[in-house]
Amino acid sequence: MPLYMNPAEFVLDLMNIDFSNRQDVAQDRLESIRSGWVNSPGSAELSMQIRAANEHVTDLSTPKSSKRNFPIILMTLIHRAFIKSYRDVIAYGVRIAMYTGLAIMMGTVWLRLHTNQDEIQPFINAIFFGSAFMSFMAVAYVPSFLEDRATFVKERANGLYGASAFMLSNFIIGLPYLCKYFLRIN
């Protein structure tokens, strides 16, 4: 190995023949390294250790479902999500404020529009703005989603609950916030 060279880069250059100028020489060098390893005592010892470890292999069990019934699990998850929504001002409070502002803006635009043919384009613009705004506001929930996902993955692997109870509880908790928005628009 040359002086002042990173050992990892040296090994990569030695083993990777894709960028070699002389493919035949690099291929012969790689084959001699491989055959040297296959015939070495370290290779034989490693193969023996792998065979011994494979004799004691057990199948991975699938996550067990919880022994509790679905309504109890759902109510527990709803309670936990409610506490989280109450405490997490960024994920829920800011969204409520933004949806309230959107509802006021959309309401004032909607009240000014008339039902004649000339007002179709402003109606389309208002509908587009409302749907685009809701899409952009979904981004505000991403940090909470990542936290919820990490919790879900861990608890599902432990067999505490399944995806249906988790999704239904999150839907039920998010429903009042969305209904508040839709009721203010109409």
C-alpha positions as CSV (number, residue, x, y, z in Angstrom):
1,M,0.0,0.0,0.0
2,P,1.4,3.4,-0.9
3,L,2.4,5.8,1.9
4,Y,-0.3,8.3,3.0
5,M,-3.1,6.4,1.2
6,N,-6.4,5.6,2.8
7,P,-6.6,1.8,3.4
8,A,-10.2,1.6,2.5
9,E,-9.6,3.3,-0.9
10,F,-6.6,1.1,-1.5
11,V,-8.7,-2.0,-1.0
12,L,-11.5,-0.7,-3.2
13,D,-9.0,0.2,-6.0
14,L,-7.5,-3.3,-5.6
15,M,-10.9,-5.1,-5.7
16,N,-12.8,-2.9,-8.2
17,I,-11.8,-3.7,-11.8
18,D,-14.4,-1.6,-13.5
19,F,-12.2,1.5,-13.9
20,S,-8.9,-0.3,-14.6
21,N,-7.0,0.6,-17.7
22,R,-5.9,-3.0,-18.3
23,Q,-8.9,-5.2,-17.6
24,D,-7.1,-8.5,-18.2
25,V,-4.3,-7.7,-15.6
26,A,-6.9,-6.4,-13.1
27,Q,-9.1,-9.5,-13.6
28,D,-6.0,-11.8,-13.0
29,R,-5.1,-9.9,-9.9
30,L,-8.7,-10.2,-8.6
31,E,-8.8,-13.9,-9.3
32,S,-5.4,-14.5,-7.4
33,I,-6.8,-12.6,-4.4
34,R,-10.0,-14.6,-4.5
35,S,-8.2,-18.0,-4.8
36,G,-5.7,-16.9,-2.0
37,W,-8.7,-16.3,0.3
38,V,-10.5,-19.5,-0.6
39,N,-7.3,-21.6,0.2
40,S,-6.4,-19.7,3.4
41,P,-6.9,-21.0,6.9
42,G,-9.0,-18.0,7.8
43,S,-11.5,-18.9,5.1
44,A,-11.8,-22.4,6.3
45,E,-12.3,-21.3,9.9
46,L,-14.9,-18.7,8.9
47,S,-16.8,-21.3,6.8
48,M,-16.8,-23.7,9.8
49,Q,-18.2,-20.9,12.1
50,I,-20.9,-20.1,9.6
51,R,-21.9,-23.8,9.3
52,A,-22.0,-24.1,13.1
53,A,-24.1,-21.0,13.4
54,N,-26.5,-22.3,10.7
55,E,-27.2,-25.4,12.8
56,H,-28.8,-23.3,15.5
57,V,-31.0,-21.1,13.3
58,T,-34.6,-20.6,14.4
59,D,-37.3,-19.0,12.3
60,L,-38.2,-15.4,13.0
61,S,-41.6,-15.2,14.5
62,T,-44.2,-12.9,13.0
63,P,-45.5,-10.2,15.3
64,K,-48.2,-11.5,17.5
65,S,-51.5,-9.7,17.6
66,S,-52.6,-8.2,20.8
67,K,-54.9,-10.2,23.1
68,R,-57.1,-7.2,23.8
69,N,-60.1,-6.5,21.6
70,F,-60.2,-3.9,18.9
71,P,-62.4,-1.2,20.6
72,I,-60.2,-1.1,23.7
73,I,-57.0,-0.7,21.6
74,L,-58.8,2.0,19.5
75,M,-59.9,3.9,22.5
76,T,-56.4,3.8,24.0
77,L,-54.9,5.1,20.8
78,I,-57.5,7.8,20.4
79,H,-56.8,8.9,24.0
80,R,-53.1,9.0,23.3
81,A,-53.5,10.9,20.0
82,F,-55.8,13.4,21.7
83,I,-53.2,14.1,24.4
84,K,-50.6,14.5,21.6
85,S,-52.8,16.8,19.6
86,Y,-53.5,18.9,22.7
87,R,-49.8,19.2,23.5
88,D,-48.4,19.6,20.0
89,V,-49.1,23.2,19.2
90,I,-47.1,23.2,15.9
91,A,-48.8,20.2,14.4
92,Y,-52.4,21.1,15.3
93,G,-52.6,24.6,16.7
94,V,-50.9,26.3,13.8
95,R,-52.9,24.2,11.4
96,I,-56.1,25.4,13.1
97,A,-55.0,29.0,12.8
98,M,-54.1,28.6,9.2
99,Y,-57.3,26.8,8.3
100,T,-59.3,29.6,10.1
101,G,-57.4,32.2,8.1
102,L,-58.1,30.3,4.9
103,A,-61.8,29.9,5.8
104,I,-62.1,33.7,6.3
105,M,-60.3,34.4,3.0
106,M,-62.3,31.9,1.1
107,G,-65.5,33.1,2.7
108,T,-64.9,36.7,1.7
109,V,-64.0,35.7,-1.8
110,W,-67.1,33.4,-2.0
111,L,-69.4,36.1,-0.8
112,R,-68.3,38.5,-3.5
113,L,-68.8,36.1,-6.4
114,H,-72.1,36.1,-8.3
115,T,-73.7,33.1,-10.0
116,N,-73.5,34.4,-13.6
117,Q,-71.2,33.0,-16.3
118,D,-68.6,35.7,-15.9
119,E,-67.7,34.5,-12.4
120,I,-66.7,30.9,-13.3
121,Q,-63.0,31.6,-13.5
122,P,-62.8,33.3,-10.1
123,F,-64.8,30.2,-8.7
124,I,-62.2,27.9,-10.2
125,N,-59.4,30.0,-8.9
126,A,-60.9,29.9,-5.4
127,I,-61.4,26.2,-5.4
128,F,-57.8,25.7,-6.7
129,F,-56.4,28.0,-4.0
130,G,-58.3,26.2,-1.3
131,S,-57.1,22.7,-2.4
132,A,-53.5,23.9,-2.9
133,F,-53.5,25.5,0.5
134,M,-54.6,22.3,2.1
135,S,-51.9,20.4,0.3
136,F,-49.3,22.8,1.5
137,M,-50.6,22.7,5.1
138,A,-50.1,18.9,5.1
139,V,-46.4,19.5,5.1
140,A,-46.7,21.1,8.6
141,Y,-47.6,17.6,9.9
142,V,-44.5,15.8,8.6
143,P,-42.5,16.0,11.8
144,S,-45.4,14.6,13.8
145,F,-45.9,12.0,11.2
146,L,-42.3,10.8,11.5
147,E,-42.6,10.6,15.3
148,D,-45.9,8.7,15.0
149,R,-44.4,6.3,12.4
150,A,-41.4,5.5,14.6
151,T,-43.7,4.8,17.5
152,F,-46.1,2.7,15.4
153,V,-43.2,0.6,13.9
154,K,-41.9,-0.2,17.4
155,E,-45.2,-1.0,18.9
156,R,-46.5,-3.0,16.0
157,A,-43.3,-5.1,16.1
158,N,-44.1,-5.8,19.8
159,G,-47.5,-7.0,18.8
160,L,-49.4,-4.3,20.6
161,Y,-51.7,-3.3,17.8
162,G,-52.1,-3.3,14.0
163,A,-52.2,-0.7,11.3
164,S,-56.0,-0.5,11.1
165,A,-56.4,0.6,14.8
166,F,-53.6,3.1,14.4
167,M,-54.9,4.6,11.2
168,L,-58.5,4.8,12.5
169,S,-57.4,6.5,15.7
170,N,-55.5,9.1,13.7
171,F,-58.4,9.7,11.4
172,I,-60.8,10.2,14.3
173,I,-58.5,12.6,16.0
174,G,-57.9,14.6,12.8
175,L,-61.6,14.7,11.8
176,P,-62.7,17.6,14.1
177,Y,-59.9,19.8,12.8
178,L,-61.0,19.1,9.2
179,C,-64.7,19.5,10.0
180,K,-64.0,22.9,11.6
181,Y,-62.3,24.0,8.4
182,F,-65.1,22.7,6.1
183,L,-67.9,24.1,8.2
184,R,-66.3,27.6,8.1
185,I,-66.0,27.5,4.3
186,N,-69.6,26.6,3.8
